[in-house]
Every structure is written in C-alpha cells, then in structure tokens.
Amino acid sequence: MSLLHFFRRPDYRSDATQFIEQLKADRPHLDAAQQEGRALLWNASVDRHGLKELNAGRVAQKPYVYQTKA
C-alpha cells in the first residue's frame, strides 16, 4: 500500500455540483425536459425570406447614439 494513497483526500465537489447531482437523482426526467426546452430555442427553423426583409428594413445607426443635436 502506498503511503500517498493513505493521505489522499476525497475529490472536492462544490455545493452547486452536489445540489445538481441530488436534483437529477430526485427528478430523473429533468434531463429530457431540459433537452426539449433547448430544442424549442435552438432547433427552430429559420424563415430566410422574413430574415431578408428584416435586414433590408434596418436603418444605419449613428456613430454616437446619445448625441441629440445634429
């Protein structure tokens, strides 16, 4: 038996990590619900025509937006 192994501390786990692990253990469906929520935002299809119209209607911003006098 190695002497270093005898003095080794257990791996550190922060309070946040312990909370998340406990939460996932208590609610196993949480991962699937998180994946569904992420899919709503990131897996949405893009309307290319609408995006093109939106970009065409943009107005150029002034160099200093807080200047009120012309």
C-alpha positions as CSV (number, residue, x, y, z in Angstrom):
1,M,0.0,0.0,0.0
2,S,1.3,3.4,-1.0
3,L,1.8,6.0,1.7
4,L,0.5,8.7,-0.6
5,H,-2.8,6.9,-1.1
6,F,-3.2,6.8,2.7
7,F,-3.2,10.6,3.0
8,R,-5.2,11.3,-0.2
9,R,-8.3,13.4,0.4
10,P,-11.6,12.6,-1.3
11,D,-12.2,14.6,-4.5
12,Y,-13.7,18.0,-3.9
13,R,-17.3,18.6,-5.1
14,S,-18.8,22.1,-4.7
15,D,-22.1,22.7,-3.1
16,A,-23.6,23.6,-6.5
17,T,-22.4,20.3,-8.0
18,Q,-23.8,18.3,-5.1
19,F,-27.1,20.2,-5.5
20,I,-27.4,19.5,-9.2
21,E,-26.5,15.8,-8.7
22,Q,-29.1,15.5,-6.0
23,L,-31.7,17.3,-8.1
24,K,-31.0,14.9,-11.1
25,A,-31.2,11.9,-8.8
26,D,-34.6,13.1,-7.4
27,R,-36.0,14.0,-10.8
28,P,-34.7,11.7,-13.5
29,H,-37.0,13.2,-16.1
30,L,-35.2,16.6,-15.7
31,D,-32.6,15.9,-18.4
32,A,-35.3,15.1,-21.0
33,A,-37.3,18.2,-20.2
34,Q,-34.1,20.3,-20.5
35,Q,-33.4,18.8,-23.9
36,E,-37.0,19.6,-25.0
37,G,-36.7,23.2,-23.8
38,R,-33.3,23.6,-25.6
39,A,-34.8,22.2,-28.8
40,L,-37.6,24.9,-28.7
41,L,-35.0,27.7,-28.9
42,W,-32.1,26.3,-30.9
43,N,-33.7,23.8,-33.3
44,A,-36.2,26.2,-34.7
45,S,-36.3,26.6,-38.5
46,V,-35.3,30.0,-39.9
47,D,-37.6,31.9,-42.2
48,R,-35.0,33.1,-44.8
49,H,-37.4,35.3,-46.6
50,G,-38.6,37.0,-43.4
51,L,-35.0,37.5,-42.3
52,K,-34.0,39.0,-45.6
53,E,-36.9,41.5,-45.3
54,L,-35.9,42.3,-41.7
55,N,-32.3,43.0,-42.7
56,A,-33.4,45.2,-45.7
57,G,-35.5,47.4,-43.4
58,R,-32.7,48.2,-41.0
59,V,-31.7,51.8,-40.5
60,A,-28.0,52.6,-40.1
61,Q,-27.1,53.6,-36.6
62,K,-25.5,57.0,-36.0
63,P,-21.8,56.8,-34.8
64,Y,-22.7,58.3,-31.4
65,V,-26.3,57.3,-30.5
66,Y,-26.6,59.5,-27.4
67,Q,-25.9,62.8,-29.3
68,T,-29.2,64.7,-29.6
69,K,-28.0,67.6,-31.7
70,A,-27.4,67.2,-35.4
